[in-house]
């Protein structure tokens, strides 16, 4: 029998807004989940932000999935604890590439990640780890997801500090303040070749604007994402690297959830 105190520790954290269930659509330009980016949740979750602090007897998130507690010593977790944010590319769109968040948390806990939390269903994970090699950690996460769900998912990883710098160094503050739903950050696995961005004609994509940063592109789709002439350039194919977009509301929420890291 599970100790009631254990059940209490495995809980959904409250959120300010009520959950809203809508269909998650794939953006024809970026391939990411559009519906999820405005703060929706998956049908089997009642809250947009969830963490699991239970013991081995608890199901992750209280949803009845088997939980595996990893022996962290086998992962070489000997460095200082760091808070990371993993951004998954192109999941839960139009009923395809379905990744339930409770199962995602369980898969990542099984490879030794700590304090695994998810935010909305576009694939945003906040966790802690003593591993410091971002490339190796990204590969471990991608492998764990493919083992669990049977298809590959590209992952872009940032530390909490790196994500906070994206917000603190915002080069488009007017768009972020006045139009956050159309203000996006496109997170990249690496900086694209300079010629990729230089080839974008600013006049041709007007009224949209963009500014490149460190493995991120800040974009303001003033006329909306669907009508944008710029968004098609800021994709994997256009940039030559893995790219996954989050709107400004989501970016700020992830910074808040990750804390000082």
C-alpha positions as a Markdown table, in Angstrom:
| # | Residue | x | y | z |
|---|---|---|---|---|
| 1 | Unk | 0.0 | 0.0 | 0.0 |
| 2 | Unk | 1.3 | 3.5 | -0.9 |
| 3 | Unk | 1.8 | 5.8 | 2.1 |
| 4 | Unk | -0.7 | 8.7 | 1.9 |
| 5 | Unk | 2.2 | 11.0 | 2.6 |
| 6 | Unk | 3.9 | 9.8 | -0.5 |
| 7 | Unk | 0.8 | 10.5 | -2.6 |
| 8 | Unk | 0.7 | 14.0 | -1.2 |
| 9 | Unk | 4.2 | 14.6 | -2.5 |
| 10 | Unk | 3.3 | 13.6 | -6.0 |
| 11 | Unk | 1.0 | 16.5 | -7.0 |
| 12 | Unk | 0.1 | 19.0 | -9.6 |
| 13 | Unk | 1.2 | 22.5 | -8.8 |
| 14 | Unk | -1.5 | 25.2 | -9.1 |
| 15 | Unk | -1.6 | 27.6 | -12.0 |
| 16 | Unk | -3.1 | 31.0 | -12.4 |
| 17 | Unk | -5.3 | 30.1 | -15.4 |
| 18 | Unk | -7.9 | 27.3 | -15.8 |
| 19 | Unk | -6.9 | 24.4 | -18.1 |
| 20 | Unk | -8.4 | 24.6 | -21.6 |
| 21 | Unk | -8.6 | 21.6 | -23.9 |
| 22 | Unk | -8.3 | 22.4 | -27.6 |
| 23 | Unk | -7.0 | 20.6 | -30.6 |
| 24 | Unk | -3.3 | 21.0 | -31.1 |
| 25 | Unk | -2.5 | 21.9 | -34.7 |
| 26 | Unk | 0.8 | 21.6 | -36.5 |
| 27 | Unk | 2.1 | 24.8 | -37.9 |
| 28 | Unk | 2.7 | 24.2 | -41.6 |
| 29 | Unk | 5.8 | 26.3 | -41.5 |
| 30 | Unk | 7.7 | 25.3 | -38.3 |
| 31 | Unk | 6.2 | 21.9 | -37.6 |
| 32 | Unk | 5.7 | 22.8 | -33.9 |
| 33 | Unk | 2.5 | 22.6 | -32.0 |
| 34 | Unk | 0.5 | 25.8 | -32.4 |
| 35 | Unk | -2.4 | 25.2 | -30.1 |
| 36 | Unk | -0.1 | 24.2 | -27.2 |
| 37 | Unk | 1.8 | 27.4 | -27.4 |
| 38 | Unk | -1.1 | 29.5 | -26.2 |
| 39 | Unk | -1.3 | 27.6 | -22.9 |
| 40 | Unk | -3.4 | 24.5 | -23.5 |
| 41 | Unk | -3.1 | 21.1 | -21.9 |
| 42 | Unk | -3.3 | 17.5 | -22.9 |
| 43 | Unk | -6.6 | 15.7 | -22.2 |
| 44 | Unk | -5.1 | 13.4 | -19.6 |
| 45 | Unk | -3.6 | 16.2 | -17.5 |
| 46 | Unk | -5.6 | 18.7 | -15.4 |
| 47 | Unk | -2.8 | 21.2 | -14.9 |
| 48 | Unk | -0.4 | 22.8 | -17.2 |
| 49 | Unk | 2.6 | 22.5 | -14.9 |
| 50 | Unk | 3.4 | 19.3 | -13.1 |
| 51 | Unk | 6.1 | 17.9 | -11.0 |
| 52 | Unk | 6.6 | 14.6 | -9.3 |
| 53 | Unk | 8.4 | 14.3 | -6.0 |
| 54 | Unk | 7.2 | 10.9 | -5.0 |
| 55 | Unk | 9.1 | 7.8 | -3.8 |
| 56 | Unk | 9.7 | 4.6 | -5.9 |
| 57 | Unk | 6.2 | 3.3 | -5.0 |
| 58 | Unk | 4.5 | 6.4 | -6.6 |
| 59 | Unk | 3.3 | 6.6 | -10.1 |
| 60 | Unk | 4.8 | 9.6 | -11.9 |
| 61 | Unk | 2.3 | 12.5 | -11.6 |
| 62 | Unk | -0.3 | 10.2 | -10.1 |
| 63 | Unk | -1.4 | 9.0 | -13.5 |
| 64 | Unk | -0.7 | 5.3 | -12.9 |
| 65 | Unk | 2.4 | 4.8 | -15.0 |
| 66 | Unk | 5.2 | 2.5 | -13.8 |
| 67 | Unk | 8.1 | 4.6 | -12.5 |
| 68 | Unk | 11.7 | 3.6 | -12.7 |
| 69 | Unk | 14.1 | 5.2 | -10.2 |
| 70 | Unk | 17.6 | 5.3 | -11.7 |
| 71 | Unk | 20.8 | 4.7 | -9.9 |
| 72 | Unk | 22.4 | 8.1 | -10.5 |
| 73 | Unk | 25.9 | 6.9 | -9.7 |
| 74 | Unk | 25.8 | 5.0 | -13.0 |
| 75 | Unk | 25.4 | 8.2 | -15.0 |
| 76 | Unk | 28.5 | 10.0 | -13.7 |
| 77 | Unk | 26.5 | 12.6 | -11.9 |
| 78 | Unk | 29.3 | 14.1 | -9.8 |
| 79 | Unk | 29.3 | 17.8 | -10.8 |
| 80 | Unk | 27.3 | 20.8 | -9.4 |
| 81 | Unk | 23.6 | 20.6 | -9.8 |
| 82 | Unk | 22.3 | 22.6 | -12.8 |
| 83 | Unk | 18.8 | 23.4 | -13.9 |
| 84 | Unk | 18.2 | 22.6 | -17.5 |
| 85 | Unk | 15.3 | 23.3 | -20.0 |
| 86 | Unk | 14.7 | 20.8 | -22.8 |
| 87 | Unk | 12.6 | 21.9 | -25.8 |
| 88 | Unk | 11.2 | 19.1 | -27.8 |
| 89 | Unk | 10.6 | 19.6 | -31.5 |
| 90 | Unk | 7.3 | 18.9 | -33.3 |
| 91 | Unk | 5.3 | 16.7 | -30.8 |
| 92 | Unk | 1.6 | 16.4 | -30.0 |
| 93 | Unk | 0.5 | 18.1 | -33.3 |
| 94 | Unk | -2.8 | 17.1 | -34.9 |
| 95 | Unk | -2.9 | 13.8 | -33.1 |
| 96 | Unk | 0.5 | 12.8 | -34.4 |
| 97 | Unk | 3.7 | 12.1 | -32.6 |
| 98 | Unk | 1.9 | 11.9 | -29.3 |
| 99 | Unk | 4.0 | 12.2 | -26.2 |
| 100 | Unk | 1.9 | 12.2 | -23.0 |
| 101 | Unk | 3.7 | 14.4 | -20.5 |
| 102 | Unk | 3.4 | 11.9 | -17.6 |
| 103 | Unk | 5.2 | 9.3 | -19.7 |
| 104 | Unk | 7.8 | 11.8 | -20.8 |
| 105 | Unk | 8.6 | 12.6 | -17.2 |
| 106 | Unk | 8.9 | 8.9 | -16.4 |
| 107 | Unk | 11.3 | 8.4 | -19.3 |
| 108 | Unk | 13.6 | 11.2 | -18.2 |
| 109 | Unk | 13.5 | 10.2 | -14.6 |
| 110 | Unk | 14.6 | 6.7 | -15.7 |
| 111 | Unk | 17.9 | 8.1 | -17.1 |
| 112 | Unk | 18.7 | 9.8 | -13.8 |
| 113 | Unk | 17.3 | 13.3 | -14.3 |
| 114 | Unk | 16.1 | 15.0 | -11.1 |
| 115 | Unk | 13.0 | 17.1 | -10.3 |
| 116 | Unk | 11.6 | 16.6 | -13.8 |
| 117 | Unk | 8.7 | 19.0 | -14.6 |
| 118 | Unk | 6.7 | 19.7 | -17.8 |
| 119 | Unk | 4.9 | 22.8 | -19.0 |
| 120 | Unk | 2.1 | 22.5 | -21.6 |
| 121 | Unk | 2.3 | 19.9 | -24.3 |
| 122 | Unk | 4.5 | 21.5 | -27.0 |
| 123 | Unk | 7.3 | 19.7 | -25.2 |
| 124 | Unk | 8.9 | 21.9 | -22.5 |
| 125 | Unk | 10.8 | 20.1 | -19.7 |
| 126 | Unk | 12.5 | 21.7 | -16.7 |
| 127 | Unk | 14.8 | 19.4 | -14.8 |
| 128 | Unk | 18.0 | 19.3 | -12.7 |
| 129 | Unk | 21.2 | 17.3 | -13.3 |
| 130 | Unk | 24.8 | 17.2 | -12.3 |
| 131 | Unk | 25.8 | 16.3 | -15.9 |
| 132 | Unk | 27.4 | 19.2 | -17.6 |
| 133 | Unk | 28.0 | 18.1 | -21.2 |
| 134 | Unk | 25.1 | 19.6 | -23.1 |
| 135 | Unk | 25.7 | 17.6 | -26.3 |
| 136 | Unk | 25.9 | 14.3 | -24.5 |
| 137 | Unk | 22.9 | 15.1 | -22.3 |
| 138 | Unk | 20.9 | 16.1 | -25.4 |
| 139 | Unk | 21.7 | 12.8 | -27.1 |
| 140 | Unk | 20.8 | 10.8 | -23.9 |
| 141 | Unk | 17.4 | 12.6 | -23.8 |
| 142 | Unk | 16.7 | 12.0 | -27.5 |
| 143 | Unk | 17.6 | 8.3 | -27.1 |
| 144 | Unk | 15.4 | 7.9 | -24.1 |
| 145 | Unk | 12.4 | 9.5 | -25.9 |
| 146 | Unk | 12.9 | 7.3 | -28.9 |
| 147 | Unk | 13.1 | 4.2 | -26.8 |
| 148 | Unk | 9.9 | 5.1 | -24.9 |
| 149 | Unk | 7.7 | 6.4 | -27.8 |
| 150 | Unk | 9.2 | 4.6 | -30.8 |
| 151 | Unk | 10.0 | 7.7 | -33.0 |
| 152 | Unk | 12.8 | 10.2 | -33.0 |
| 153 | Unk | 12.3 | 13.7 | -31.4 |
| 154 | Unk | 14.9 | 16.4 | -31.8 |
| 155 | Unk | 15.7 | 18.2 | -28.6 |
| 156 | Unk | 17.3 | 21.7 | -28.0 |
| 157 | Unk | 18.8 | 22.1 | -24.5 |
| 158 | Unk | 19.5 | 25.3 | -22.5 |
| 159 | Unk | 20.5 | 25.9 | -19.0 |
| 160 | Unk | 18.3 | 28.1 | -16.8 |
| 161 | Unk | 20.9 | 30.8 | -17.0 |
| 162 | Unk | 21.0 | 30.7 | -20.8 |
| 163 | Unk | 17.3 | 30.9 | -21.0 |
| 164 | Unk | 17.2 | 33.9 | -18.7 |
| 165 | Unk | 19.7 | 35.7 | -20.9 |
| 166 | Unk | 17.3 | 35.3 | -23.8 |
| 167 | Unk | 14.7 | 37.3 | -21.9 |
| 168 | Unk | 17.1 | 39.7 | -20.3 |
| 169 | Unk | 18.8 | 40.6 | -23.6 |
| 170 | Unk | 15.5 | 40.9 | -25.5 |
| 171 | Unk | 16.3 | 42.9 | -28.7 |
| 172 | Unk | 12.6 | 43.4 | -29.6 |
| 173 | Unk | 11.1 | 44.7 | -26.4 |
| 174 | Unk | 8.3 | 46.6 | -28.1 |
| 175 | Unk | 7.0 | 43.3 | -29.6 |
| 176 | Unk | 7.4 | 41.4 | -26.4 |
| 177 | Unk | 5.4 | 43.9 | -24.4 |
| 178 | Unk | 2.7 | 44.7 | -26.9 |
| 179 | Unk | 2.3 | 41.5 | -28.9 |
| 180 | Unk | 3.7 | 38.5 | -27.0 |
| 181 | Unk | 1.5 | 36.0 | -28.9 |
| 182 | Unk | 3.2 | 36.9 | -32.1 |
| 183 | Unk | 6.7 | 37.4 | -30.6 |
| 184 | Unk | 8.7 | 34.2 | -30.9 |
| 185 | Unk | 12.1 | 32.9 | -29.9 |
| 186 | Unk | 13.4 | 30.2 | -32.3 |
| 187 | Unk | 15.9 | 28.1 | -30.4 |
| 188 | Unk | 18.7 | 26.5 | -32.4 |
| 189 | Unk | 20.9 | 23.5 | -31.9 |
| 190 | Unk | 23.8 | 25.6 | -33.2 |
| 191 | Unk | 24.3 | 29.0 | -34.9 |
| 192 | Unk | 23.5 | 28.8 | -38.6 |
| 193 | Unk | 26.0 | 29.7 | -41.2 |
| 194 | Unk | 26.1 | 33.5 | -41.7 |
| 195 | Unk | 25.0 | 33.2 | -45.2 |
| 196 | Unk | 21.7 | 31.7 | -44.3 |
| 197 | Unk | 20.5 | 34.8 | -42.4 |
| 198 | Unk | 22.2 | 37.2 | -44.8 |
| 199 | Unk | 20.1 | 35.7 | -47.6 |
| 200 | Unk | 16.8 | 36.8 | -46.0 |
| 201 | Unk | 15.6 | 40.0 | -47.7 |
| 202 | Unk | 14.2 | 42.3 | -44.9 |
| 203 | Unk | 11.9 | 44.1 | -47.4 |
| 204 | Unk | 10.5 | 40.8 | -48.7 |
| 205 | Unk | 9.4 | 39.7 | -45.2 |
| 206 | Unk | 8.1 | 43.1 | -44.1 |
| 207 | Unk | 6.3 | 43.7 | -41.7 |
| 208 | Unk | 8.0 | 40.9 | -39.8 |
| 209 | Unk | 11.4 | 41.5 | -38.2 |
| 210 | Unk | 14.1 | 39.3 | -36.7 |
| 211 | Unk | 17.3 | 39.6 | -34.7 |
| 212 | Unk | 19.9 | 36.8 | -34.3 |
| 213 | Unk | 21.4 | 36.0 | -31.0 |
| 214 | Unk | 23.5 | 33.2 | -29.5 |
| 215 | Unk | 21.8 | 30.0 | -30.9 |
| 216 | Unk | 18.5 | 31.9 | -30.9 |
| 217 | Unk | 16.6 | 34.0 | -33.3 |
| 218 | Unk | 14.2 | 36.6 | -32.0 |
| 219 | Unk | 11.2 | 37.1 | -34.4 |
| 220 | Unk | 8.1 | 39.3 | -34.4 |
| 221 | Unk | 5.5 | 38.1 | -36.8 |
| 222 | Unk | 3.4 | 41.2 | -36.8 |
| 223 | Unk | 0.8 | 39.9 | -39.2 |
| 224 | Unk | 0.6 | 36.5 | -37.4 |
| 225 | Unk | 2.5 | 33.3 | -37.8 |
| 226 | Unk | 0.3 | 31.7 | -40.5 |
| 227 | Unk | 0.6 | 34.7 | -42.8 |
| 228 | Unk | 4.3 | 35.3 | -42.2 |
| 229 | Unk | 6.8 | 35.4 | -45.0 |
| 230 | Unk | 9.6 | 35.3 | -42.5 |
| 231 | Unk | 8.7 | 32.1 | -40.6 |
| 232 | Unk | 9.4 | 29.9 | -43.6 |
| 233 | Unk | 13.1 | 31.0 | -43.5 |
| 234 | Unk | 13.5 | 30.3 | -39.8 |
| 235 | Unk | 13.1 | 26.5 | -40.0 |
| 236 | Unk | 15.4 | 23.5 | -39.9 |
| 237 | Unk | 15.6 | 23.6 | -43.7 |
| 238 | Unk | 16.1 | 27.3 | -44.0 |
| 239 | Unk | 18.7 | 27.5 | -41.3 |
| 240 | Unk | 20.5 | 24.2 | -41.7 |
| 241 | Unk | 20.2 | 23.4 | -38.0 |
| 242 | Unk | 17.6 | 22.1 | -35.6 |
| 243 | Unk | 15.1 | 24.9 | -34.8 |
| 244 | Unk | 12.1 | 24.9 | -32.5 |
| 245 | Unk | 10.0 | 27.9 | -31.8 |
| 246 | Unk | 8.3 | 29.1 | -28.6 |
| 247 | Unk | 6.2 | 32.3 | -28.2 |
| 248 | Unk | 7.3 | 34.9 | -25.7 |
| 249 | Unk | 4.7 | 34.0 | -23.1 |
| 250 | Unk | 6.1 | 30.4 | -23.0 |
| 251 | Unk | 9.7 | 31.6 | -22.9 |
| 252 | Unk | 9.0 | 33.9 | -19.9 |
| 253 | Unk | 7.1 | 31.1 | -18.1 |
| 254 | Unk | 9.9 | 28.7 | -18.5 |
| 255 | Unk | 12.4 | 31.2 | -17.1 |
| 256 | Unk | 10.1 | 31.7 | -14.1 |
| 257 | Unk | 9.7 | 27.9 | -13.5 |
| 258 | Unk | 13.5 | 27.3 | -13.8 |
| 259 | Unk | 14.4 | 30.0 | -11.3 |
| 260 | Unk | 18.0 | 31.0 | -10.9 |
| 261 | Unk | 19.1 | 27.5 | -11.8 |
